[in-house]
Amino acid sequence: NAEYMGGGDQISITSGVVSRIEQQQYTHALISPRLLAIQIDAAINPGNSGGPALLGHQVVGVAFQSLTGAENIGFIIPTAIVQYFLDSYAASSDSTHFQGFLSLGVMCQEAINTGLREHLQMAPHHAGVVVYDLAPASVARGVLEPLDVLLAVDGHAIANDGTVVFREHERIRFDYVIQMHPPGRPLPLR
């Protein structure tokens, strides 16, 4: 029984333009980090969600949600997230579960404020974020503590606004690097 858009009986095709690429809360996840998503100016409705998103003849993601209360704003799960899921699932010991996306379990704030930077004795050329709390079960307990300054993660320098280089002229929140890090491998922090 195939579900078609609006109850029809034909395949639904929607086209749109990429509006932005950013981290979003996925609607189908009860508890999830903000993961990478591609916003498009096309409607994603019951019947056309779950299908491939194409750029020419290349799959660039999976259509999966719309913006509530808005028209013609949809989101795509990019192939990097889909591939991470597939790789993690295939690597699980019994191939029956997904290990999830990594998180340090730390809460950070931007280090933009001059007074804060002076209080923490940050050199003018240093950039990073300030750890202000750790979750009770944080994997970073014993490695990081409140008021530590996190300068880099996995070799990616963190700017004072909490972003890292994403693509050539784009930036994204540093937790994206953590989320996409392979489970079970050491994650260098500086």
Phi, psi and chi 1 to 4 in degrees:
 res  aa     phi    psi   chi1   chi2   chi3   chi4
   1 ASN       -  101.0 -107.7   -3.0      -      -
   2 ALA   -82.5  141.4      -      -      -      -
   3 GLU   -99.8  125.2  179.1 -177.4  -12.3      -
   4 TYR  -110.8  151.5  -65.2  100.6      -      -
   5 MET   -55.3  127.4 -174.6  168.5  160.5      -
   6 GLY    65.7   19.9      -      -      -      -
   7 GLY    82.5    6.2      -      -      -      -
   8 GLY   -71.8 -177.0      -      -      -      -
   9 ASP  -125.5   24.0   59.2    3.6      -      -
  10 GLN  -125.4  159.3  -59.5  -65.9  -45.4      -
  11 ILE   -64.4  140.0  -68.4  175.0      -      -
  12 SER  -100.6  130.4  167.8      -      -      -
  13 ILE  -125.3  128.8  -62.5  174.4      -      -
  14 THR  -125.8  142.4  -57.0      -      -      -
  15 SER  -121.8  154.9   65.4      -      -      -
  16 GLY  -164.2  177.0      -      -      -      -
  17 VAL  -116.9  142.1  174.6      -      -      -
  18 VAL   -67.9  126.2  171.1      -      -      -
  19 SER   -96.4  -39.2  -56.0      -      -      -
  20 ARG  -163.7  161.3   67.4  175.7   48.3  174.4
  21 ILE  -126.3  120.2  -61.0  173.5      -      -
  22 GLU  -157.6  172.7   65.5 -179.0    1.9      -
  23 GLN   -84.9  135.2  -69.8  162.6  -65.8      -
  24 GLN  -134.3  155.7  -75.0  -82.9  -28.5      -
  25 GLN   -79.7  125.3 -178.2   76.8   34.1      -
  26 TYR   -80.4  131.5  -74.4   15.4      -      -
  27 THR   -66.8  -27.8   55.9      -      -      -
  28 HIS   -86.0    0.6  -60.2  -61.5      -      -
  29 ALA  -106.6  125.0      -      -      -      -
  30 LEU   -66.5  -47.3  -65.1  176.3      -      -
  31 ILE  -130.3  114.9  -60.2  173.5      -      -
  32 SER  -152.1  153.7   96.6      -      -      -
  33 PRO   -71.9  168.8   27.2  -33.3      -      -
  34 ARG   -76.2  117.2  -65.3  170.9   61.5   84.9
  35 LEU  -108.3  160.9  -61.7  172.7      -      -
  36 LEU   -60.3  134.3 -167.8   62.9      -      -
  37 ALA  -144.0  152.5      -      -      -      -
  38 ILE  -110.4  121.0  -59.3  169.8      -      -
  39 GLN   -90.0  132.9  179.9 -179.1  -35.9      -
  40 ILE  -126.2  159.7   58.4  171.7      -      -
  41 ASP   -95.6   53.1   69.3  -14.3      -      -
  42 ALA  -136.7  146.5      -      -      -      -
  43 ALA   -71.9  134.9      -      -      -      -
  44 ILE  -115.0  111.2  -55.1  -68.8      -      -
  45 ASN  -123.4  165.0  -60.9  -52.4      -      -
  46 PRO   -54.5  128.8  -25.8   34.7      -      -
  47 GLY   109.7  -28.7      -      -      -      -
  48 ASN  -118.8    1.3   70.2   -6.8      -      -
  49 SER   -81.2  153.2   63.1      -      -      -
  50 GLY    89.7   -7.1      -      -      -      -
  51 GLY   -90.6  166.6      -      -      -      -
  52 PRO   -71.8  146.0   26.8  -33.4      -      -
  53 ALA  -104.2  126.1      -      -      -      -
  54 LEU  -113.9  146.0  -55.9  170.8      -      -
  55 LEU  -122.9  101.9  179.5   60.2      -      -
  56 GLY    68.1 -120.3      -      -      -      -
  57 HIS  -106.9   12.2  -65.1  -73.2      -      -
  58 GLN  -107.6  131.8 -178.6  179.2    1.5      -
  59 VAL   -75.1  125.6  174.7      -      -      -
  60 VAL  -112.1   -3.7  -65.9      -      -      -
  61 GLY   165.5 -167.9      -      -      -      -
  62 VAL  -124.8  126.3  177.0      -      -      -
  63 ALA   -66.2  130.7      -      -      -      -
  64 PHE  -143.6  -21.6   82.1  109.8      -      -
  65 GLN  -158.8  162.8   74.0 -176.7   24.6      -
  66 SER  -119.0  169.6   59.8      -      -      -
  67 LEU   -91.4  116.1 -176.5   60.4      -      -
  68 THR   -59.1  133.3  -54.8      -      -      -
  69 GLY    82.8    3.2      -      -      -      -
  70 ALA  -125.1  156.0      -      -      -      -
  71 GLU  -104.6  140.9  -69.4 -173.3   27.4      -
  72 ASN    57.5   38.7  -63.4  -32.7      -      -
  73 ILE  -125.3  115.5  -62.9  178.5      -      -
  74 GLY  -127.0  170.3      -      -      -      -
  75 PHE  -131.7  148.1  -66.0   93.6      -      -
  76 ILE  -120.6  137.6  -61.1  168.6      -      -
  77 ILE   -81.6  119.0  -60.7  171.1      -      -
  78 PRO   -69.3  157.5    5.6   -4.1      -      -
  79 THR   -59.6  -29.6   52.0      -      -      -
  80 ALA   -60.7  -40.2      -      -      -      -
  81 ILE   -71.1  -42.4  -59.6  -66.7      -      -
  82 VAL   -62.1  -44.8  173.8      -      -      -
  83 GLN   -64.5  -39.6 -169.3   62.5   56.0      -
  84 TYR   -59.7  -44.9 -178.4   92.7      -      -
  85 PHE   -59.6  -49.5  168.7   79.6      -      -
  86 LEU   -62.8  -42.8  -66.1  172.3      -      -
  87 ASP   -64.7  -42.9  -68.7  -13.6      -      -
  88 SER   -65.5  -42.6  178.4      -      -      -
  89 TYR   -62.5  -45.2 -177.2   79.8      -      -
  90 ALA   -66.5  -30.1      -      -      -      -
  91 ALA   -83.3  -10.4      -      -      -      -
  92 SER   -65.4  147.1   69.6      -      -      -
  93 SER   -59.7  -34.7   59.1      -      -      -
  94 ASP  -112.9    8.3   59.4    5.7      -      -
  95 SER    50.2   35.0  -66.4      -      -      -
  96 THR  -123.2   -0.2   60.8      -      -      -
  97 HIS  -147.4  159.6   69.7  -80.2      -      -
  98 PHE  -101.7  129.7  170.6   56.5      -      -
  99 GLN   -74.0  -17.7  -64.8  177.9   -4.9      -
 100 GLY    95.3  179.7      -      -      -      -
 101 PHE   -96.3  141.8  -68.6   89.1      -      -
 102 LEU   -70.4  151.7  -60.0 -179.9      -      -
 103 SER  -148.7  141.0  170.3      -      -      -
 104 LEU   -77.4  -21.1  -72.4 -179.5      -      -
 105 GLY    72.0   34.4      -      -      -      -
 106 VAL  -119.3  145.6  -62.2      -      -      -
 107 MET  -106.1  130.5  -78.8   59.5   79.0      -
 108 CYS  -127.3  158.6  -62.4      -      -      -
 109 GLN  -127.9  155.1   75.8  175.9   56.5      -
 110 GLU   -63.3  150.7  -61.3  172.9  -11.9      -
 111 ALA  -108.7   48.2      -      -      -      -
 112 ILE   -86.8  -35.1  -65.1  172.6      -      -
 113 ASN   -63.7  124.9 -177.9  -74.4      -      -
 114 THR   -61.7  -41.7  -54.2      -      -      -
 115 GLY   -62.5  -41.3      -      -      -      -
 116 LEU   -64.3  -44.3  175.5   63.3      -      -
 117 ARG   -61.6  -40.9  -66.7  176.3   57.4   79.0
 118 GLU   -66.0  -43.4  -71.8  172.8    0.6      -
 119 HIS   -58.9  -38.8  174.2   75.1      -      -
 120 LEU   -86.1    1.4  -64.1  171.1      -      -
 121 GLN    55.9   43.1  -60.4  176.0   -5.8      -
 122 MET   -79.6  129.4  -72.1  178.6   68.5      -
 123 ALA   -65.6  149.7      -      -      -      -
 124 PRO   -55.2  -31.4  -23.6   31.8      -      -
 125 HIS   -85.5   -6.7   63.9  -80.6      -      -
 126 HIS   -84.0  144.1  -80.0  153.4      -      -
 127 ALA  -136.4  151.9      -      -      -      -
 128 GLY   165.1 -166.0      -      -      -      -
 129 VAL  -123.3  155.6  -68.2      -      -      -
 130 VAL  -101.1  125.8 -179.1      -      -      -
 131 VAL   -74.8  126.2  174.7      -      -      -
 132 TYR  -115.3  -14.7   69.2   83.9      -      -
 133 ASP  -163.3  157.5 -160.4    8.1      -      -
 134 LEU  -126.0  139.9  -71.9   91.9      -      -
 135 ALA   -64.8  151.2      -      -      -      -
 136 PRO   -53.6  -36.3  -26.3   33.7      -      -
 137 ALA  -104.6   24.1      -      -      -      -
 138 SER   -59.9  135.4  170.6      -      -      -
 139 VAL   -71.6  -13.0  -63.9      -      -      -
 140 ALA   -90.6   -2.5      -      -      -      -
 141 ARG   -60.0  134.2  -77.6 -156.7  176.7  -87.8
 142 GLY    88.5  -14.9      -      -      -      -
 143 VAL  -107.0  -45.4  177.0      -      -      -
 144 LEU  -118.6  153.8  -64.8  173.4      -      -
 145 GLU  -144.6  163.9   56.4 -173.1   54.3      -
 146 PRO   -52.7  140.7  -30.0   38.2      -      -
 147 LEU    77.8    3.6  -62.9 -177.7      -      -
 148 ASP   -70.0  149.6  -81.8  -11.2      -      -
 149 VAL  -107.6  121.1  177.6      -      -      -
 150 LEU   -92.2  113.3 -170.8   55.4      -      -
 151 LEU   -93.7  -32.3  -55.6  172.7      -      -
 152 ALA  -155.2  152.7      -      -      -      -
 153 VAL  -134.3  126.7   61.0      -      -      -
 154 ASP    52.8   37.5 -156.4   17.5      -      -
 155 GLY    82.7    0.0      -      -      -      -
 156 HIS   -98.6  116.7  -60.8  -91.9      -      -
 157 ALA   -65.1  134.6      -      -      -      -
 158 ILE   -98.4  128.3  -57.8  171.9      -      -
 159 ALA   -77.5  166.0      -      -      -      -
 160 ASN   -61.5  -21.0  -71.2  -30.6      -      -
 161 ASP   -90.1    5.2   65.9   -4.1      -      -
 162 GLY    86.0   14.3      -      -      -      -
 163 THR  -108.1  160.2   62.3      -      -      -
 164 VAL  -126.9  164.0  -64.7      -      -      -
 165 VAL   -65.2  130.6  172.5      -      -      -
 166 PHE  -102.9  -62.6  175.9   56.8      -      -
 167 ARG  -127.7 -179.3  -63.9 -171.8  -63.6 -170.0
 168 GLU   -41.9  -51.4 -168.8  172.8  -26.3      -
 169 HIS  -121.4   27.2  -61.2  -71.0      -      -
 170 GLU  -127.5  156.5  -62.0  171.4  -59.5      -
 171 ARG  -130.4  156.0  -58.5 -169.6   67.1   81.1
 172 ILE  -146.9  157.4 -165.6  165.0      -      -
 173 ARG   -56.8  142.2  -72.6 -164.6   38.5   80.7
 174 PHE   -62.3  -22.3   75.9   93.2      -      -
 175 ASP   -67.5  -16.3   51.5   -8.4      -      -
 176 TYR   -60.6  -41.3  172.7   73.6      -      -
 177 VAL   -61.4  -41.2  174.2      -      -      -
 178 ILE   -66.4  -46.1  -61.8  165.3      -      -
 179 GLN   -59.5  -35.5  -67.5  166.0   -7.8      -
 180 MET   -92.1    0.9  -60.5  -54.1  -70.2      -
 181 HIS   -73.7  134.0 -170.3   79.2      -      -
 182 PRO   -61.0  131.5  -19.5   29.7      -      -
 183 PRO   -60.5  145.8  -14.4   23.3      -      -
 184 GLY    85.9   -6.8      -      -      -      -
 185 ARG  -103.0  144.2  -65.6 -170.4 -171.1  161.8
 186 PRO   -58.0  143.2  -20.2   29.7      -      -
 187 LEU  -115.1  103.3  178.8   66.2      -      -
 188 PRO   -66.5  131.8  -12.9   24.1      -      -
 189 LEU  -121.3  146.5  -57.0  174.9      -      -
 190 ARG  -136.6      - -171.9  179.8   79.2 -158.1
